[in-house]
Amino acid sequence: MSKPNKATPKFKTEAEERGFWEKNDSSEYVDWAKATRVAMPNLKPSTRTISLRLPEMLLDSIKMEANKRDIPYQSLIKAWLADHVKQSRGI
């Protein structure tokens, strides 16, 4: 698709806009071939609490490593997981 077929309407409220996009295909209004990636570094990602069972000795080792780095052990675990995922995906 080289250009959108229809002009995007003007909306009075966010609810009106939300309702419109729930019922309409954006490809009729937006030329996604011209889309570019954007970075939003100031957005705080959503988090979800999980329960993770670890052997006590492993958790103690993680806590000691976190203490050496002067960071909370949960933050260290998150950093290690994020690094591993990036490496696995080749990012």
Legacy VTK file of the C-alpha trace (Angstrom):
# vtk DataFile Version 3.0
C-alpha trace
ASCII
DATASET POLYDATA
POINTS 91 float
0.000 0.000 0.000
1.519 3.336 -0.971
-0.928 5.738 0.674
-3.895 5.505 3.017
-7.323 5.420 1.402
-9.154 7.490 4.000
-8.437 10.560 6.115
-8.345 9.951 9.859
-11.378 11.625 11.447
-11.105 14.219 14.218
-12.238 12.963 17.615
-13.831 14.962 20.419
-12.848 12.536 23.177
-10.435 9.703 23.773
-13.389 7.373 24.287
-14.744 8.314 20.846
-11.356 7.622 19.280
-11.028 4.303 21.109
-14.462 3.239 19.865
-13.565 4.185 16.313
-10.333 2.149 16.266
-12.074 -0.828 17.861
-14.398 -0.976 14.850
-12.085 0.093 12.000
-8.960 -1.342 10.390
-6.067 1.085 10.761
-4.557 -0.020 7.434
-7.362 1.907 5.708
-6.151 5.119 7.392
-2.424 4.702 8.048
0.344 3.813 5.602
2.213 1.321 7.789
4.920 0.946 5.109
6.118 4.420 6.121
6.074 3.678 9.841
9.302 4.025 11.820
10.280 2.623 15.188
10.236 5.025 18.096
11.981 4.797 21.436
10.182 5.963 24.552
12.901 5.772 27.187
10.902 7.597 29.855
8.031 5.106 29.910
8.074 2.828 32.899
7.359 -0.736 31.790
4.478 -2.567 33.403
5.576 -5.118 35.947
3.977 -8.271 37.257
4.736 -9.968 40.525
5.733 -13.606 40.205
6.644 -16.338 42.627
9.926 -18.086 41.922
11.178 -20.985 43.985
14.966 -21.101 44.288
17.208 -23.329 46.350
18.214 -21.450 49.504
21.909 -21.733 48.694
21.369 -20.177 45.259
19.325 -17.333 46.720
21.986 -16.735 49.379
24.656 -16.579 46.656
22.567 -14.104 44.652
22.040 -11.949 47.739
25.782 -11.934 48.445
26.532 -10.909 44.855
23.906 -8.176 45.038
25.349 -6.966 48.328
28.816 -6.687 46.712
27.281 -4.532 43.990
25.185 -2.559 46.495
21.893 -3.234 44.706
18.736 -5.105 45.755
18.924 -8.800 44.882
15.651 -8.635 42.933
17.170 -5.915 40.715
20.234 -8.063 40.117
18.067 -11.035 39.126
16.086 -8.814 36.702
19.305 -7.446 35.177
20.758 -10.925 34.719
17.541 -12.193 33.143
17.334 -9.192 30.796
20.996 -9.650 29.738
20.463 -13.338 29.092
17.339 -12.739 27.007
19.133 -10.078 24.934
22.059 -12.418 24.305
19.739 -15.276 23.390
17.884 -13.094 20.895
21.087 -11.658 19.448
20.198 -8.104 20.423
LINES 1 92
91 0 1 2 3 4 5 6 7 8 9 10 11 12 13 14 15 16 17 18 19 20 21 22 23 24 25 26 27 28 29 30 31 32 33 34 35 36 37 38 39 40 41 42 43 44 45 46 47 48 49 50 51 52 53 54 55 56 57 58 59 60 61 62 63 64 65 66 67 68 69 70 71 72 73 74 75 76 77 78 79 80 81 82 83 84 85 86 87 88 89 90
